[in-house]
Amino acid sequence: MASRDVAFWKEAINDEMDSIMSNQTWELVDLPPGSKPIGCKWVFRRKYHTDGMIQTFKARLVAKGFKQREGIDYFDTYAPVARTTSIRILFALASIHNLFVHQMDVKTTFLNEDLNEEVYMEQPEGFVLLGNENKVCKLVKSLYGLKQTPKQWHKKFDHAILSDGFRHNNVDKCLYSKTCDDYMVIVCLYVDDMLILSDDMKGIIETKMFLSSTFKMKDLGEVDTILGIKVKRNSGGYALNHTHYIEKVVSKFSHLKIKDANTSFDSSIKLEKNDGRSVAQLEYASAIGSLMYAAQCTRADISFVVSKLSGFISNPSVEHWKAIGRVLGYLKNTKELSLQYSKFPAILEGYSDASWISSVGDNLSTTGWVFTLGGGAISWGSKK
């Protein structure tokens, strides 16, 4: 509230409260004897376009769900999301069959489903009603931060989309498909991000109309970015790259004095277990996590080295940090590399291999595999 962007933040806060109040998320009541209210807090975030420009200012009212007690305030918490492999397969199929791919976003995703449990929450900061300071919010519907919220949202979406004639995919429960006389349509759900694929624009338009009539939706048009992955459509098909994400990671670890590298790993250096003192272990774990996300989304070429360096996460040494710096230097040098999918070959190809007891000290080999469709990698891995 003291920043120069205060006008934008106030607008974001009012938008959030308008959504909450119009959704009738809670009702003000006296706290029943023996009950304890959980707290809540405001979380502020700037959302960026892939070119680094600010897209929106986002304010979220988040319940302090970590204070909930299992069996009293919540029961089940699990909720599936689409696998990144599924998302890549969809882009490969879109390239092969020349499908339209559009994107939608659910506004206030987690404010949609009724709660089964009794949960009481303190009134939010800045919105305590005069004369009712001692009352608490009895949550009628889900709120961000509650442990059961993701499950409740997925349950509601699942029920709604199946009622419109969609069917589950047998392998990924967040993929839904429907075949009509005029078109075929696929919906892929990742929490609140949604891909809609069809061989006819009529399928896209009708699906959007149904979703907008059921939930508060934001139509993002043709797909541009999904999970931080930049999507580009070209004459051959679709290309996925992680340029903006890599720039952010390299910037985050710029203090390592990263130098450009042509390869991600120097095989002449034998990395061994550190018997000495740990060097910045928490930051090392953070670096591995950042690299792992890139390796799992679009950068199959760093899977081996990320898997190898993950083995030293409990006690990293200076040598391990140098290897991290090299991977970052390689990513910086090759940040424009994309997964490119095209019409051919329209068959699934798979390759696998294993080294022969190449690991120093523990006599284990490393196996690696990659599957391609439409000329681009859709699934890969490298494991000891």
C-alpha positions in Angstrom: 0.0 0.0 0.0 3.0 2.3 0.3 4.4 1.4 -3.1 4.2 3.6 -6.2 1.9 1.0 -7.8 -0.7 1.4 -5.0 -3.4 2.3 -7.5 -2.9 -1.0 -9.4 -2.8 -3.0 -6.2 -6.0 -1.4 -4.8 -7.8 -2.3 -8.1 -6.5 -5.8 -7.8 -7.7 -6.1 -4.2 -11.1 -4.7 -5.0 -11.4 -7.2 -7.9 -10.6 -10.1 -5.6 -13.1 -8.9 -3.0 -15.8 -8.4 -5.7 -15.3 -12.0 -6.8 -15.4 -13.3 -3.3 -18.6 -11.3 -2.4 -20.4 -12.1 -5.6 -19.6 -15.7 -5.2 -21.0 -15.6 -1.6 -17.9 -17.4 -0.3 -18.6 -16.7 3.4 -21.1 -15.4 5.8 -20.4 -13.4 9.0 -21.3 -15.3 12.2 -20.4 -15.4 15.8 -17.7 -18.0 16.5 -19.3 -21.1 18.1 -17.8 -22.2 21.5 -14.9 -24.5 21.1 -14.1 -23.5 17.6 -10.9 -21.8 16.5 -10.8 -19.5 13.4 -7.9 -19.8 11.0 -6.2 -16.6 9.8 -5.9 -15.2 6.3 -3.4 -12.9 4.4 -3.1 -11.0 1.2 -0.7 -12.3 -1.4 0.4 -9.9 -4.1 2.0 -10.9 -7.4 2.9 -9.3 -10.7 2.1 -11.5 -13.7 4.4 -11.1 -16.7 4.2 -11.7 -20.4 6.9 -14.0 -21.9 8.7 -10.9 -23.1 9.1 -9.7 -19.5 6.5 -6.9 -19.6 4.0 -6.7 -16.8 0.7 -8.3 -17.8 -1.4 -7.8 -14.6 -1.3 -7.1 -10.9 -2.8 -9.9 -9.0 -4.1 -9.8 -5.4 -5.2 -13.0 -3.7 -6.9 -13.5 -0.3 -5.4 -16.7 1.0 -6.6 -18.7 4.0 -3.8 -19.9 6.4 -4.6 -23.5 5.6 -1.5 -24.8 7.4 -3.5 -24.3 10.6 -6.2 -26.6 9.6 -6.5 -30.0 11.4 -7.0 -33.2 9.5 -10.4 -34.8 10.3 -11.8 -31.6 11.7 -11.3 -28.8 9.1 -10.5 -31.1 6.1 -10.5 -34.7 5.0 -9.2 -35.4 1.4 -6.8 -33.1 -0.3 -5.6 -34.9 -3.5 -6.3 -33.4 -6.9 -4.8 -34.5 -10.3 -3.3 -32.2 -12.9 -2.4 -32.9 -16.5 1.0 -34.4 -17.1 3.5 -32.3 -19.0 4.0 -35.4 -21.3 0.3 -35.2 -22.1 0.6 -31.5 -23.0 3.6 -32.2 -25.4 1.7 -35.1 -27.0 -1.3 -32.7 -27.7 1.0 -30.2 -29.5 2.6 -33.1 -31.5 -0.9 -34.3 -32.5 -2.0 -30.7 -33.2 1.0 -30.4 -35.6 0.3 -33.7 -37.3 -3.5 -33.2 -37.7 -3.4 -29.4 -38.1 -5.7 -28.8 -35.1 -6.7 -25.4 -33.7 -5.3 -24.9 -30.1 -6.9 -22.2 -27.9 -6.5 -21.4 -24.3 -8.8 -20.4 -21.5 -8.2 -19.4 -17.9 -10.7 -19.8 -15.0 -11.1 -16.6 -13.0 -11.0 -17.2 -9.2 -10.7 -21.0 -9.8 -10.8 -22.0 -6.2 -13.9 -20.0 -5.3 -16.3 -22.3 -7.1 -17.0 -25.3 -5.0 -19.2 -25.7 -1.9 -17.4 -26.8 1.3 -18.5 -29.9 3.1 -16.6 -29.1 6.3 -17.2 -26.2 8.9 -14.3 -23.8 8.6 -14.2 -20.4 10.3 -11.8 -17.6 9.3 -10.9 -14.2 10.6 -12.1 -11.2 8.6 -9.6 -10.1 6.0 -7.2 -7.2 6.7 -8.7 -3.9 5.4 -12.2 -5.3 5.2 -13.2 -5.8 8.9 -16.9 -4.6 9.1 -17.5 -1.8 11.6 -19.7 -2.9 14.4 -19.0 -6.6 13.6 -15.3 -6.7 14.6 -15.8 -9.8 16.8 -17.6 -11.8 14.1 -15.8 -14.4 11.9 -16.3 -15.6 8.4 -17.9 -19.0 8.1 -16.7 -20.3 4.8 -19.5 -21.6 2.6 -17.3 -22.1 -0.5 -13.6 -22.9 -1.1 -10.9 -20.3 -0.7 -7.3 -20.2 -1.8 -5.0 -21.7 0.8 -7.5 -24.3 2.2 -6.1 -27.8 2.0 -9.2 -29.3 0.4 -9.6 -26.5 -2.2 -7.9 -28.1 -5.2 -9.9 -31.3 -4.7 -13.1 -29.4 -4.5 -12.4 -27.4 -7.7 -11.4 -30.5 -9.7 -14.5 -32.3 -8.5 -16.7 -29.5 -9.7 -15.0 -29.1 -13.1 -15.0 -32.9 -13.6 -18.7 -33.1 -12.9 -19.5 -30.1 -15.2 -17.5 -31.2 -18.2 -18.7 -34.8 -18.1 -22.3 -33.6 -18.1 -21.6 -31.9 -21.5 -20.8 -35.2 -23.2 -17.0 -35.3 -22.6 -15.3 -38.5 -21.6 -12.2 -39.1 -19.5 -8.9 -40.2 -21.1 -8.0 -43.6 -19.7 -4.4 -42.6 -18.9 -4.7 -39.0 -17.8 -7.7 -37.9 -15.8 -7.3 -34.3 -16.7 -7.8 -34.9 -20.4 -11.3 -34.9 -21.7 -12.5 -35.6 -25.3 -15.8 -35.4 -27.2 -16.7 -36.5 -30.7 -19.6 -34.9 -32.5 -20.9 -35.2 -36.1 -19.1 -32.0 -37.1 -16.0 -32.0 -35.0 -13.7 -33.6 -32.4 -12.6 -31.6 -29.3 -10.1 -32.2 -26.5 -9.8 -30.3 -23.3 -6.7 -30.4 -21.1 -6.9 -29.0 -17.6 -3.9 -27.9 -15.5 -5.4 -26.4 -12.3 -7.0 -23.3 -13.9 -5.1 -23.3 -17.2 -7.0 -25.0 -20.0 -6.1 -26.0 -23.5 -8.9 -26.6 -26.0 -8.0 -28.5 -29.3 -10.3 -29.2 -32.2 -10.2 -30.0 -35.9 -12.9 -27.3 -36.4 -13.3 -23.8 -35.0 -17.0 -24.7 -34.3 -15.8 -27.2 -31.7 -13.6 -24.5 -30.0 -16.4 -21.9 -30.0 -19.1 -24.2 -28.6 -16.7 -25.6 -25.9 -15.8 -22.0 -24.9 -19.5 -21.0 -24.7 -20.3 -24.0 -22.5 -17.4 -23.3 -20.1 -18.2 -19.6 -19.9 -21.8 -20.4 -19.0 -20.6 -22.7 -16.2 -17.6 -20.8 -14.8 -16.2 -17.3 -14.9 -13.8 -17.7 -17.7 -11.1 -15.6 -19.4 -10.7 -16.3 -23.1 -7.0 -16.1 -24.1 -7.5 -16.9 -27.8 -4.9 -18.9 -29.6 -2.4 -20.5 -27.2 0.6 -18.4 -26.4 2.0 -19.6 -23.1 1.3 -22.7 -21.0 3.1 -23.4 -17.6 5.7 -20.7 -18.5 6.4 -22.5 -21.8 6.2 -20.2 -24.9 4.2 -21.7 -27.7 4.8 -20.6 -31.3 2.8 -21.8 -34.3 4.6 -21.9 -37.6 4.1 -23.4 -41.1 5.4 -26.8 -40.0 3.5 -27.1 -36.7 4.2 -26.0 -33.1 7.4 -25.1 -31.3 7.8 -25.0 -27.5 10.6 -23.2 -25.8 11.5 -22.0 -22.3 13.5 -18.8 -23.2 11.9 -16.5 -20.7 12.1 -19.0 -17.9 15.8 -19.7 -18.6 16.5 -16.0 -18.5 14.9 -15.7 -15.1 16.9 -18.7 -13.7 20.2 -17.4 -15.1 19.4 -14.0 -13.6 18.6 -15.5 -10.2 22.0 -17.3 -10.1 24.0 -14.5 -11.8 26.3 -14.3 -8.8 27.9 -17.5 -9.9 29.6 -15.5 -12.7 28.0 -17.8 -15.4 30.0 -18.2 -18.6 28.6 -19.4 -21.9 29.2 -23.1 -22.5 28.6 -25.3 -25.6 27.9 -28.5 -23.6 26.0 -29.0 -20.4 28.6 -31.3 -18.7 32.3 -32.0 -18.9 32.6 -35.8 -18.9 36.3 -35.6 -18.0 35.5 -34.3 -14.6 34.5 -37.2 -12.1 32.1 -35.8 -9.6 32.3 -37.6 -6.3 30.6 -37.5 -2.9 31.6 -34.5 -0.7 33.1 -35.7 2.6 33.9 -32.1 3.7 31.6 -29.2 4.6 28.5 -28.5 2.7 28.5 -25.4 0.4 25.2 -23.4 0.3 23.1 -26.6 0.5 19.7 -24.8 0.4 20.6 -22.7 -2.6 22.0 -25.8 -4.3 18.6 -27.5 -3.8 16.9 -24.4 -5.2 19.2 -24.5 -8.3 18.5 -28.2 -8.9 14.7 -27.5 -8.6 14.9 -24.7 -11.2 16.9 -26.9 -13.6 14.6 -29.8 -13.0 11.6 -27.8 -14.1 13.4 -26.9 -17.4 14.5 -30.5 -17.9 11.0 -31.8 -17.4 9.2 -29.3 -19.6 11.3 -28.7 -22.8 15.0 -29.3 -22.2 15.6 -33.0 -22.6 19.2 -32.3 -23.3 20.0 -31.5 -19.7 18.2 -34.5 -18.1 21.3 -36.5 -17.6 23.4 -33.8 -15.9 20.4 -32.7 -13.7 19.9 -36.3 -12.6 23.6 -36.6 -11.9 23.9 -33.4 -9.9 20.7 -34.2 -7.9 22.6 -37.0 -6.2 24.7 -34.5 -4.4 21.9 -32.3 -3.1 22.4 -33.3 0.6 26.0 -32.2 0.7 27.2 -30.1 -2.3 30.9 -29.1 -2.8 32.5 -26.3 -4.8 33.0 -28.8 -7.7 29.3 -29.5 -7.7 28.6 -25.8 -7.8 31.0 -25.4 -10.8 29.0 -28.1 -12.6 25.7 -26.2 -11.8 27.3 -23.0 -13.3 28.2 -24.9 -16.4 24.6 -26.1 -16.9 23.4 -22.6 -16.5 26.0 -21.3 -18.9 24.9 -23.9 -21.4 21.2 -23.0 -21.0 22.1 -19.3 -21.4 24.0 -20.1 -24.6 21.1 -22.2 -26.0 18.0 -20.5 -24.6 16.4 -20.2 -28.0 16.3 -24.0 -28.6 12.8 -25.3 -29.0 10.9 -28.6 -29.2 9.7 -28.5 -32.8 6.7 -30.7 -33.8 5.6 -31.1 -37.5 3.4 -33.3 -39.6 6.0 -36.0 -40.2 6.8 -38.6 -39.0 3.3 -39.2 -37.7 4.4 -42.3 -35.8 5.7 -42.8 -32.2 9.4 -43.7 -32.0 11.2 -44.7 -28.9 14.9 -45.1 -28.1 16.6 -46.3 -24.9 20.1 -47.1 -23.8 22.2 -47.5 -20.6 25.8 -46.9 -19.6 27.6 -49.9 -18.3 28.4 -49.3 -14.6 29.8 -45.8 -15.2 29.0 -44.4 -11.7 32.1 -43.9 -9.5 31.8 -45.5 -6.1 28.5 -47.3 -6.3 28.8 -49.5 -9.4 25.5 -48.4 -10.9 24.6 -47.7 -14.5 22.5 -44.9 -15.9 19.6 -45.5 -18.2 18.1 -43.0 -20.6 15.1 -42.9 -23.0 13.3 -40.6 -25.4 10.1 -41.0 -27.3 9.3 -38.8 -30.3 6.1 -37.9 -32.2 5.8 -35.6 -35.1 9.6 -35.2 -35.1 9.8 -33.8 -31.6 10.5 -35.3 -28.2 7.4 -35.9 -26.1 8.8 -38.0 -23.2 12.3 -38.6 -21.9 14.2 -39.4 -18.8 17.7 -40.2 -17.4 17.9 -42.2 -14.2 20.6 -44.0 -12.2 
